[in-house]
Amino acid sequence: MNYNIDDDTTDYVKMCMGLAILPIQTIRNDAIPQLSGELLQKAHPSCQELLAYMESTWFSRIPDWSVYGWTTRTNNSVEGMNLNFFLPH
């Protein structure tokens, strides 16, 4: 999906990508209703498929993927450790 189709679609997809850094209650009470409502109507129809995927895959498990308040939000430290396994010593 090319999300640069128009500004509304770009904004919609970027909002989806940014959900993980929001507090859990904000995701549930504000973001999901916004993504399911008027914002979805303004965006490209393919965003309906994106929302369906997110609902079935992610929204039911919000506490598992919200990184709000975490001091480490990436897996860079793990990737660095894995890299050491493959470097010659």
N, C-alpha and C positions, 0 to 999 in steps of 0.2 A: 504494500500500500504506500503510495506516495503521499505523505502527509503535508506536503507543501502545495497542495491543490489550491487552497485558499486560506485566508487568515483564520477563519473559524475552525477549519479542520486542523490547522497547525496548532492553534491554541488548545483544542480538544486533546490531541495526542500528547502534547507537552504536559497538560494537566494529568493525564494518565501516568506518564513517566515520573512525575513528581510526587505521586501519592505516598510512596514509601517513606518520605521524610516528614510527613505530617503526623500529628498525634492521632492515636487510634480513634478517639471520639470525634475528631474533626473529619476523619475519613468517613466514618459511619454517618454522622449527623449532617454534614455539609457537602463534602466532595461527591459522594455517591449519588445523593439526590440531584446535585447540579449536573453531574455527568449523565444521568438518566433522563433529565428533563430538557429544558430549553436549549442548553448547549448542544445536546445530541441532535435536536431538530435543525440547528443552524449548520452543523458539520456535514461533511460528505456522507452519503448513505453507508459507505463501507465502515464507518465508525460504529454502526450498530453491531457489526460482527465483532469488532474489537471489544465493545462493551459486553457482549454475550460471552466472549472468551474470558474476560476479566471476572465477570460474575461467577462463571462456573469454575474457574481455576484459582482465583485469588481472593475475592471478596469474602468468601466463607472462612478464610484463614488469615484475616488481617493481623492478629497478634504474632503470627509466624514471620511476617515480612516487613512490618513497620519498624523502621530503625530510629524512630524519633527518640531522642534522649540517649542514644548509644554513643559511647566515646569513639568506637571504631565502627564505621559504616561501610567499609569495603572489605574485600578479602585479600587486599594487597599483602598483608603479612603472611598469609597462608601461601600465596603465590610465590613470594620470595623464598619461603622455606622449601617449597617444592622445587624451585629452580636449583637450589643447592644440591639436591639429590642427583641432578643430571650434569652438573659441572664437574670437570675433571679435578681431582685433588692432588 
